[in-house]
Amino acid sequence: MNDEVFMGVQLQLRDKKYRVKAGITVFKALEQVNIPSESVLATRNGELITEDEVLKEGDIITLVAVISGGSIFPLNG
């Protein structure tokens, strides 16, 4: 990234960074960058935020991949 002034909102998922405009919800931002909202949790400054949170100019949103699964072994033997 160069030294130009950052405008908008940055979304970061692992080593990928995306930029979206401020004033939209987390849900809309994820939709714009083609990330399913059910596949990630969004945090701002280490705090979990909901998908209806409106993003502000200069926000840096860290996305944490949600991992689901279960045991491959039956619970009762």
Number of C-alpha atoms within 10 A of each C-alpha: 4 5 5 6 7 12 13 16 21 20 22 17 15 10 5 7 13 15 16 19 15 18 15 15 17 23 18 18 24 20 12 13 12 9 14 11 18 11 12 16 17 23 17 14 10 9 10 14 15 13 17 11 14 15 23 14 14 14 15 19 24 21 21 15 14 10 7 6 5 6 6 6 7 7 6 4 4
